[in-house]
Amino acid sequence: MLSEEDYPRVDGSTATIPLSVALLSHACAIPREQAELYVNHSTTPDAYYNLLSGSCDLLIVYEPPTSAYEYATMFGGSLRDDVQMAPIGRDALVFLVNESNPVRTLGALQIQSIYKGDISQWSAVGGEDKPIDAFQRDPDSGSQTLMRVLVMGDTPMAQAPAELVPGSMGELIEKIIGFDNSDRALGYSVYYYVRNMVGMQGLRVLAVDGIEPSAETIANGQYPYTQDFYVAIRTEEPEGSPARLLYDFLQSDQGQALVEATGYVPAR
């Protein structure tokens, strides 16, 4: 499809790195092991900044944070006008505990109550008589954006102490697995990252209102906290450019097959 020299500059979210690798491998007909050497995603907020500033050409990315909309105004425009986005897959925000925690499901209202500070003990949600250490993410992260949009809505989140706000998705997982009081920890991340990129050793993914997150419940919308992820380019990207060719490809039947073959839930 493309030569390595013509391949556009691609950025995106941490959880879409495997899809970016698969796309480069497919488009340039190179082994995935080689493609892995060239793929580097700078996380959700920075990816949007880089696209808006012209530092990259295409994103494979999750929901834009509020800061991305604000950043677009610095260039005299708006993200909705200046960035063209199309859904190419679906993922979900999932809630995580250490495998030593006996709790296996939380209700949607219980999750809201924990994160606004009204519930502080595991015993209030069917667990042991221990405090809940409710981990959050930094305000501009992709998973924090999903938490606000999908879970909290207009309900404000309680301010978490600094030690409960890890700087990366990987650090959050490490904290839940190896935190000093790990059976007290609660956190959240995206389904694909947890299931396919870090594995489940030491973790349990909670059901929400009794519904387990899975490829099936994400695809059919039965699991409540599902969200599209996107391919994005600048609106001004010319027809026939490498970035626009890949943008169109990921929406095609062949592109959707690549999304599914990489382990994601395709958009259609």
C-alpha positions as CSV (number, residue, x, y, z in Angstrom):
1,M,0.0,0.0,0.0
2,L,2.7,2.5,1.0
3,S,6.5,2.6,1.1
4,E,8.2,3.1,4.5
5,E,9.4,6.5,3.2
6,D,5.8,7.6,2.4
7,Y,4.3,6.3,5.6
8,P,2.7,9.2,7.6
9,R,3.7,10.2,11.1
10,V,1.3,8.3,13.4
11,D,0.6,8.9,17.1
12,G,-2.1,7.9,19.5
13,S,-3.2,6.4,22.8
14,T,-1.2,3.8,24.7
15,A,-3.9,1.1,24.3
16,T,-3.9,1.5,20.5
17,I,-0.2,0.8,20.0
18,P,-0.8,-2.8,18.9
19,L,-3.2,-1.6,16.2
20,S,-0.7,1.0,15.1
21,V,1.9,-1.7,14.7
22,A,-0.4,-3.9,12.8
23,L,-1.4,-1.1,10.4
24,L,2.3,-0.2,9.7
25,S,3.1,-3.9,9.1
26,H,0.1,-4.3,6.7
27,A,0.6,-1.0,4.9
28,C,4.3,-1.4,4.3
29,A,4.4,-5.2,4.1
30,I,7.0,-5.5,6.8
31,P,7.2,-7.9,9.7
32,R,5.4,-6.8,12.9
33,E,8.7,-7.2,14.8
34,Q,10.2,-4.6,12.5
35,A,7.1,-2.3,12.7
36,E,7.3,-2.4,16.6
37,L,10.6,-0.5,16.3
38,Y,9.0,2.4,14.6
39,V,5.8,2.8,16.6
40,N,5.7,5.3,19.4
41,H,2.5,6.8,20.9
42,S,2.7,9.8,23.2
43,T,-0.6,9.1,25.1
44,T,-4.1,10.5,24.3
45,P,-3.7,14.2,25.2
46,D,-0.3,14.7,23.7
47,A,-1.4,12.9,20.5
48,Y,-4.1,15.4,19.9
49,Y,-1.7,18.3,20.6
50,N,0.8,16.8,18.1
51,L,-1.9,16.5,15.4
52,L,-3.2,20.0,15.9
53,S,0.3,21.5,15.9
54,G,1.3,19.5,12.8
55,S,3.8,17.3,14.5
56,C,2.1,14.2,13.3
57,D,-0.3,13.3,10.5
58,L,-2.7,10.6,11.8
59,L,-4.0,9.4,15.2
60,I,-5.4,6.1,16.4
61,V,-6.8,7.4,19.6
62,Y,-9.4,7.5,22.3
63,E,-11.9,10.3,23.3
64,P,-10.2,13.7,23.3
65,P,-9.8,15.3,26.7
66,T,-11.1,18.8,27.5
67,S,-7.5,20.1,27.2
68,A,-7.4,19.1,23.5
69,Y,-10.4,21.3,22.7
70,E,-8.7,24.2,24.6
71,Y,-5.4,23.6,22.8
72,A,-7.1,23.9,19.4
73,T,-8.2,27.4,20.2
74,M,-4.5,28.4,20.6
75,F,-4.3,28.0,16.8
76,G,-7.3,30.1,16.2
77,G,-9.6,27.1,15.4
78,S,-11.6,24.4,17.1
79,L,-11.0,20.7,17.4
80,R,-14.4,19.8,15.9
81,D,-13.6,21.9,12.8
82,D,-9.9,21.2,12.4
83,V,-9.8,17.4,13.1
84,Q,-11.7,14.8,11.2
85,M,-12.5,11.7,13.3
86,A,-14.1,8.4,12.5
87,P,-14.9,5.5,14.9
88,I,-12.9,2.3,14.0
89,G,-13.4,0.2,17.2
90,R,-15.0,0.0,20.6
91,D,-13.4,-0.4,24.0
92,A,-14.6,-0.1,27.6
93,L,-13.6,1.5,30.8
94,V,-13.2,-1.4,33.3
95,F,-12.7,-1.4,37.1
96,L,-9.9,-3.3,38.7
97,V,-9.1,-4.7,42.1
98,N,-6.3,-7.0,43.4
99,E,-7.2,-10.7,43.0
100,S,-7.1,-11.0,46.8
101,N,-10.2,-8.7,47.1
102,P,-13.4,-10.8,47.4
103,V,-15.6,-8.2,45.6
104,R,-16.6,-9.3,42.1
105,T,-19.2,-6.7,41.0
106,L,-20.1,-3.1,41.8
107,G,-23.2,-1.2,40.9
108,A,-23.0,1.9,38.7
109,L,-24.4,4.0,41.5
110,Q,-21.9,2.4,44.0
111,I,-19.0,3.4,41.7
112,Q,-20.2,7.0,41.5
113,S,-20.6,7.1,45.2
114,I,-17.1,5.8,45.8
115,Y,-15.5,8.3,43.5
116,K,-17.5,11.3,44.8
117,G,-16.4,10.3,48.3
118,D,-19.7,9.1,49.8
119,I,-18.6,5.4,50.1
120,S,-15.2,4.9,51.7
121,Q,-15.3,1.3,53.0
122,W,-15.3,-2.0,51.1
123,S,-17.9,-3.4,53.6
124,A,-20.5,-1.0,52.1
125,V,-20.2,-2.8,48.8
126,G,-20.0,-6.4,49.9
127,G,-16.4,-6.5,50.8
128,E,-14.3,-6.6,54.0
129,D,-14.2,-4.0,56.7
130,K,-11.3,-2.0,55.1
131,P,-11.0,1.4,53.6
132,I,-11.2,1.8,49.8
133,D,-8.1,3.3,48.2
134,A,-9.8,4.7,45.0
135,F,-7.1,5.3,42.5
136,Q,-7.6,8.0,39.8
137,R,-5.7,9.1,36.7
138,D,-4.3,12.5,35.8
139,P,-6.9,14.9,34.5
140,D,-5.9,14.8,30.8
141,S,-5.4,11.0,30.5
142,G,-7.6,9.0,28.2
143,S,-9.0,6.8,30.9
144,Q,-9.8,9.8,33.2
145,T,-11.7,11.4,30.3
146,L,-13.7,8.2,29.9
147,M,-14.3,8.1,33.6
148,R,-15.8,11.6,33.6
149,V,-17.8,11.1,30.4
150,L,-19.1,7.5,30.9
151,V,-19.3,7.1,34.7
152,M,-19.5,10.4,36.6
153,G,-21.3,12.7,34.1
154,D,-22.1,15.9,36.0
155,T,-21.2,14.4,39.4
156,P,-17.8,15.8,40.6
157,M,-15.1,13.4,41.7
158,A,-13.5,13.7,45.1
159,Q,-9.9,15.0,45.0
160,A,-7.6,12.0,45.4
161,P,-4.3,12.3,47.3
162,A,-1.2,12.4,45.1
163,E,-0.2,8.8,45.9
164,L,-3.5,7.6,44.4
165,V,-3.0,9.4,41.1
166,P,-0.3,7.4,39.2
167,G,1.2,9.0,36.1
168,S,0.6,6.2,33.6
169,M,-1.7,3.2,32.9
170,G,1.2,0.8,33.6
171,E,1.9,2.4,37.0
172,L,-1.8,2.1,37.9
173,I,-1.7,-1.6,37.2
174,E,1.5,-2.0,39.2
175,K,-0.1,-0.2,42.1
176,I,-3.1,-2.4,42.2
177,I,-1.0,-5.6,41.9
178,G,1.7,-4.5,44.3
179,F,0.3,-1.7,46.5
180,D,1.2,-2.0,50.2
181,N,-2.5,-2.4,50.9
182,S,-3.4,-4.0,47.6
183,D,-6.6,-5.6,48.7
184,R,-7.9,-2.1,49.4
185,A,-7.1,-0.7,46.0
186,L,-9.7,0.1,43.3
187,G,-8.7,1.6,39.9
188,Y,-9.8,1.8,36.3
189,S,-8.3,1.4,32.8
190,V,-9.5,0.3,29.3
191,Y,-10.4,-3.3,28.6
192,Y,-8.0,-3.9,25.7
193,Y,-5.0,-2.6,27.6
194,V,-5.7,-4.8,30.6
195,R,-6.7,-8.0,28.8
196,N,-4.2,-7.9,25.9
197,M,-1.3,-5.7,26.8
198,V,-0.5,-6.3,30.5
199,G,-2.4,-9.6,31.3
200,M,-4.5,-10.4,34.3
201,Q,-2.0,-11.9,36.7
202,G,-2.7,-10.4,40.2
203,L,-5.8,-8.5,38.9
204,R,-9.5,-9.0,38.8
205,V,-11.8,-7.0,36.4
206,L,-15.1,-6.3,38.1
207,A,-18.5,-6.8,36.7
208,V,-20.8,-3.7,36.7
209,D,-24.3,-4.3,37.8
210,G,-23.5,-8.0,37.3
211,I,-22.4,-7.6,33.7
212,E,-18.9,-8.8,32.9
213,P,-16.9,-6.8,30.3
214,S,-16.1,-9.0,27.3
215,A,-15.7,-8.6,23.6
216,E,-19.4,-9.6,23.2
217,T,-20.8,-7.3,25.9
218,I,-18.7,-4.4,24.6
219,A,-19.8,-5.1,21.0
220,N,-23.5,-5.2,21.8
221,G,-23.4,-2.4,24.3
222,Q,-24.6,-4.6,27.2
223,Y,-21.6,-3.6,29.3
224,P,-22.5,0.0,30.4
225,Y,-19.1,1.8,30.0
226,T,-18.3,1.3,26.4
227,Q,-16.9,4.0,24.1
228,D,-15.6,4.2,20.5
229,F,-12.0,4.9,19.7
230,Y,-11.0,6.7,16.5
231,V,-8.8,7.3,13.6
232,A,-8.2,11.0,13.2
233,I,-6.5,13.4,10.7
234,R,-6.5,17.1,10.2
235,T,-9.6,18.2,8.2
236,E,-7.3,19.9,5.6
237,E,-5.5,16.6,4.9
238,P,-5.5,16.3,1.0
239,E,-7.3,13.6,-0.8
240,G,-5.0,10.8,-1.8
241,S,-2.3,11.7,0.9
242,P,-0.9,8.7,2.8
243,A,-2.6,9.8,6.0
244,R,-6.0,10.1,4.3
245,L,-5.5,6.7,2.6
246,L,-4.9,5.1,6.0
247,Y,-7.8,7.0,7.5
248,D,-10.1,5.6,4.8
249,F,-8.6,2.1,5.0
250,L,-9.3,1.7,8.7
251,Q,-13.0,2.3,8.0
252,S,-13.1,-0.2,5.2
253,D,-14.1,-3.9,5.4
254,Q,-10.4,-4.8,5.2
255,G,-9.4,-2.3,7.8
256,Q,-12.1,-3.4,10.2
257,A,-10.9,-7.0,9.7
258,L,-7.4,-5.8,10.7
259,V,-8.9,-4.1,13.8
260,E,-10.6,-7.4,14.8
261,A,-7.6,-9.5,14.0
262,T,-5.5,-7.4,16.3
263,G,-7.8,-8.2,19.2
264,Y,-10.0,-5.2,19.3
265,V,-13.8,-5.0,18.9
266,P,-14.4,-3.4,15.5
267,A,-16.7,-0.5,15.1
268,R,-19.0,-2.5,12.8
